[in-house]
Amino acid sequence: MRSTRFSKLPTFALALALASSQLPARASEAGALAATPQMGFNNWNSTHCRAEFKETMIRGIVDKFIELGLKDAGYRYINIDDCWAYWQRDKDGNLKPNPERFPGGIKAIAVYVHSKGLKFGLYTSAGTFTCEPKQENRGFPGGLGHEERDAKLFASYDIDYLKYDNCNNEKLPAKPRYVAMGEALRATGRPIFYSVCEWGENKPWLWAGEAAVGGNSWRTTGDIEDTYASMLKIFKLNVVLDQYAKPGHWNDPDMLEVGNGGMTDVEYRSHFSLWAIMAAPLLIGTDLRTIKPAALEILLNKEVIAIDQDPLGVQGKRIRDRDGVHVIVKPLANGDRAVAIFNETDTARDAAVDVAELGLDKSRQYTVRDLWSREQHPGDGSLRVDLAPHATAMYRISAR
């Protein structure tokens, strides 16, 4: 970035000063806004910036969201991603929606989403432009240097969620860029979930949840792709960060690919199980208008969702990583334990986990419930399972 850029960014400069100051904690506000990880829909993984991404599509998604039972299962947010804006700001310096994609405006979409009892989210980037590549030397304006103006506009749209990406950031330090928008959002007085999409490049788990930033979740990785290799890589990067997640502040390994066709149903069940036990956001990334029954069944598994949404707010801890088998344990608010056993390899594996490894009382008896087969049995709490390649078994263990 050119050295003259700072003189044009008063909000950014103010944020830089605030980042080094000791601000009072806002834990209660963050906890109320994000007591459990966010759940909902984002269009990007299924549509990207294609022509089908437009007002009529989003309205149709909202209707399908209700019809398919996703709201009843706990999903709440309808978030639109990049490419909603016009390529230049208006005469007053405000962002404006692309008139071809959103002829009725963004506020009208928010009103429609809210009329269904859902919440609405929007996207921009902490840079000069968003992440969509420029075409004909034109790109979509980003928020860098416009934080206060953009936050006021978003609040006037009545948004409930902001995904703030990291493209075209002029190589400026990450934290003050995200502080600037965090402060601007809070200054509007509207509760807005703040999703810091910094890709894990500067370890946002160490700073994005601070009061100065106010992040409710932070991306821990680059973008997910609809492949088993991508899902596995991202799982491994995120699972080791369990100590940084808590109510109000969540590690975000990116959106769900379940239903997009690049993985098998077995792999999609692993994807959903692992995200749930890691207390990760559950943001559906497939086109709900054409979703297949098997994918919908995965997304509607309320017992697995309950693990993700457990009010204790603990990310599962990996207690074993050996011979391609991972064991993750998550304590639950009522004293139960959730356990996921994942076979990352290309061959079948059998796995046994005893009560000592799970931290259970050997003198007690337990009920073990398989959250995918819905079968349960009494026992001492130990587990033994035969796992197909890339499969995950998931259990809830309750004291009898």
Secondary structure, 3 states (H helix, E strand, C coil): CCHHHHHHCHHHHHHHHHHCCCCCCCHHHHHHHCCCCCEEEECHHHHCCCCCCCHHHHHHHHHHHHHCCCCCCCCCEEECCCCCECCCCCCCCCCCECCCCCCCCHHHHHHHHHHCCCEEEEEEECCCECCCCCECCECCECCCCCHHHHHHHHHHCCCCEEEEECCCCCCCCHHHHHHHHHHHHHHCCCCCEEEECCCCCCCHHHCCCCCCCCCCEEECCCCCCCCHHHHHHHHHHHHCCHHHCECCEEEECCCCCCCCCCCCHHHHHHHHHHHHHCCCCEEECCCCCCCCHHHHHHHCCHHHHHHHCCCCCCCCEEEEEECCEEEEEEECCCCCEEEEEEECCCCCEEEEECHHHHCCCCCCCEEEEECCCCCEEEECCCEEEEECCCCEEEEEEEEC
